[in-house]
């Protein structure tokens, strides 16, 4: 996912000069892609990110050992177990025996699903490294936030990820088996969604869940409220994953991202002309904020969720005009109309 290529030429002076030229050229190119983003040096920051493979622990013990496993795990990871059962069980269903629930999760079908994740994802070493780097950026921008413990689990395509308080961040690995995985129900996971359900999106999706928790619930029911809130999430992702291509955390193809960049003025004109900004009728803007094959009222080559993209541009414009605003202060701003007004946002023509 993260590109970390370095060209080191030491053999001859001419090659060294060539290497420096290429490095400078790459730097100019990269800065042009991220022209409004400062990437801080977080190499000296220390974060204690614990990664707990709950799935591996559960599926590599005998059923007879589940009671002892439950007792030991709940002593050390009570918040995760509580959150895991909370999100895994349908609302209104009371779990009277957690041990029985864990035993039920060890059925052959889920065991096979776990084995598949092991084959496709491997030892999780790459993801551990990327998550730790992401939380260094979190520490830089939110120095007072504790680093959560990160858990992996299997949910049988139920809940892709969750937070529980400030101490738990979880990812269901069966949501990342690739677009060609044959057991994703097309009624639940159509092509425009499952093409992002791969290993490359494990870390961006986990950080999206975390960023959503930092932003909190949408304050209001208008289209503008939604795109400002979702724009904050994208703004956080851009800074937590600064070397990740924008298309990855946007869940766009490179062509769709280019379309958005080329059509900012047209998209904004559409929102204004259709009186969408202050509309509370979700049926009119649902495809502009939720996953969908395209955005309603726009050409077929447009992606879904173009409203969120525009919300991100508004947040970037606001932060550019208010450079002393901390990320904590940005999260505390709840008046979407005021954010838009003070951003002086002007879409690119």
N, C-alpha and C positions, 0 to 999 in steps of 0.2 A: 504494500500500500504506500508507504512512505519511500520516496526516492532519496537515496543517500549515496550518490555516485561521486567519486573523487578521481581526478586525473592527476597522477603523480609521475612526473618525468624528471629523472635525475641523471640520465646517462650523459647527455651533452648539453652544453650551454644553449645551443640553438633550440633543442627540444624543451629546455626549461623555459625559454622565452615563449615558445609556442604554447606550452602548458599554461603560462600566466595569461597569455592573450585569450585562450579559450576560457579560462576561469573568469576573466573580466567580462567577456562576451556573455557567458552564462549568467553572471551576476546581474548584468544590465537587463537581460531577458527576463530573469526571475523577478527582478524588482518591478519591471513593467507589468507583469502579471499580478503582482501584489503591491501595486504602487501606493495604496493607502494603508498599508499594514506594516507596522514596525515589529520585527521579530526580536524579542529580548533574548539575551544570553542567560539561560537557566542552568548552565552546567554546574554551577556551584550550589544550586538548591538541592536539598535533600528531602525526599519523600519516602515514607515507609508504606509502600503499597504492597499489601498482602493479597495474593491470588490463591483462592481456595477452590479446588476442583471438586465441588460437592458431587457432581455427576460421577467422577471417577471413584470417589470414596464409596458412594452408595452402590455402584454396580460392580465393585470388585470385592464385596464381602458376601458371605453366605447369608441366606435368609435367616438362619438361626442366630446370626450375630447382629441382626438389626436392632433388637432391644438395647444391647450394650452400645452399639454405634449411636443410637439416638441419645442415650444418656450422656455419652462423652461429648457428642456434637452440640447438644443443647447447652451444656455447661460452658462451652467456649464460643458458640455461635448462635446464641439464643435469638438474636434479632433477625438473623437470616431465616432460620427455621420458621419463625412466626410470620415473617413477610412472605416467604415462599408458599406456605400453606394458605395464607390469606389471598394471594393472587392466583393460586392454582385451583382453589375450590370455588365453585359458583356461589354468588352472593345468596345468603339465606341458608346455605347448607352448613350445618355445624359439624365440625370434626371432633368426635368424642374420643378418638384414640389415634394419636399421631403415629404410633408405631404401625398400626394397621394401614394407615395411609401410605407410609413409606414402603411397607411390604407390597401394597398394591402397585406402587410405582416401579417395582422390580419385575413386572410381568414380562414375558418373552418379547412382546412387541417393542416395548420401550428399551429393553436390553439390546435388541437388534438396532434400534435407532441410535443408541449410545455408541455401539460398535462402529456404526457408519460415521459418526462424528469423529471418532478416533482415527479412522482411516483418512478422512478428507482434511481434517484440521491438524492432526499430529500432536506434538508435545506442547503446543501453545507457547513455545519460547519466543517467537517473533511478536506475538500479541502481548506477552508480558512486558517486553521491552518498550513497545509502542505505548502501552497504557501508562507505564511509569513516566515516559517522556511527556505524555499528555498531562499527567497530574503535576508535573513540574511547572507547566504553564498555568495550571489551575492555581497552584501555590503562589505563583508570581502575581496573578491578577486578583486572587482572593486569599491573601495571606492568613486570614483568620479561620478559613474553612478547614476542618479536619479531613484527612484523606480517608475515604471509605475503604472497607475491605471489599474486594471484587470476587464475586462468586460465579462459577459456571454451573449450569443445570440443564436438565432435559424437561421439556414441558409438553411434548407431543403436539407441537404447533399451537400451543395455547397462549402463552404470554412471552413475548420476545425479550422483554427486559423490564426491570423495575428497580426503584430505590425504596429503601425503608428507613426513614429517619435520615440521619447524616452518616450512618455507619455502614450502610449496605448498598452495593450496586451489583446487580445481577444480570447475566445474559443467558438466554436459552440457546444453546449451540445448534439445536436442530432447526433454527431459523437461518442457518448459514451453510447450507449444503449445496448451493449452486442452483442456477436457473433451470438446469436440466434434471434436477432430482425428481424422480417420477411420482413421488407420493405427496407432493404439494397439491392440495385440492384446487383446481383452477377456478372454482366458484369463490374460494376464499383468497387465493393467491393468483390473480391473473398475471399474464406475462409482464405487464408494465410494473408489477410489484416484485415478482420473484426473480427478475433479472438482477435485482440488487441484493438478493439473499445469498450472498457468497462470503467466502472467508475474508475477502478484502474489506468488507463492510463491518466486520466484528467490532473493531475498535471505534470507528465513526458512529456506529449505532449505539454502542455503550455510552460514548460521550454525549450523544444526543439525548439519551435518557437522563443522564446526569445534568445536562444543560437545561432540559425541560424542568427539572426539579428546582434548579437555581432561579429560573424565570418565574415559575409559579403559574397559577391559574390565570387564564385570560380575564382581564378586568373590563368587562363590558360585553355587549352582544353585537356590536357593529363590525362590519368588515374591517374597518381601520383598526379596531382593537385586536382582531385576530392577526392581521399582518404585522402589526408592531410587535406583538408578543412573539410570533414565530420568527420575525426578523431579529429579535434579540437572541433567540436560540441559535440562528445561523451565524450571528456575529460572534457569539461565544465559541461555536465550533471552529470558525475561521481562526480564532486566536488560540484555542486549545490544540488545534491540529494545523499549525501554520504552513507546514510543508506538504500537506495533503492537497491534491488538486481539488479545486472548488466543486467540480462535477461529482466527486465522490460523496462528499457530505451533503450535497444538494440532491443526490440521487437522480442526476441528469446525465444524459450522454453528453459528450463534448459538443456535438452538434446542437443539442437543445440549449446548452449553456451559451453557445455562440449566438443562437437565435435570440435569447433573452437579452444579451448584451447589445445586440444590434437593434432591438425593438423596444427599448425602455420607454421612449417617448410615445410610441403607439400603444403600449400596454397601459401607461398612465392615462393617456387620452381616453382609452376605452373605459377605465374605471370612472373617470370624471363624467364622460358623456352618458354613461349608463346609470349615473347617480348611485354608484356602489359604495363609495367610501363610508357613508354614514347609514348605509342600509343594514337592517337587522334581519333581513330575510335570507336565511342560510341557503335556501334552495337556489338563490340567485348567484351565490358566490362559493358554494361548496367545493366545486372543482378547482377553484382558485387557491384553496388553502389545504385541501386534502389530496391524497394520492389519486391520480386519475390519468388516463392515457393522454389527455390534452386539456387545455383550458377552454371553458365554454365561452363562445363569442370570439374565439381567436382561430387563426389558421391551424390546420392539422399538424403542422410541424412544431407547434408550440407544445411545451411540456405541461403537465398539470402543476398546480401549486405556484403559478406565476405570481400570485399575490404575495406569497411568502418571500419570493425573490425580491419583489419591490419593497417589501417591508425591511428587508436586509439593507437595501440601498438607502432607505430613509434613516435607519439606525447609523449606518456608516457616515451619512451626511451630518447627522446630529453630533456624533462624536468628533468629527473633524472640526465642527464649529465650536465645540465645547471640549477642548483637549484635556482640560484639568478634571473632567468628570471621571471618577473612578468607576470600576465595573460594579462595585457594590452600590454606588449611587445610581448608576444606570438601571440596575435591577429594581431599585426602589421607585423609579419614575413610573407612575401608573396612568397618567393622563395622556392617552394616545394622540388626541388632537393637539395638545400643547407640544408634544414631541415633534409632530409633523410641522407645526408652525415654526418652532425654534430650530428645526433642522435646515430650513430654507431650501428644502429639497427641490432640485430641478432635474428631471430625467434627461439623460443624454439623447440628443437628436442623432 
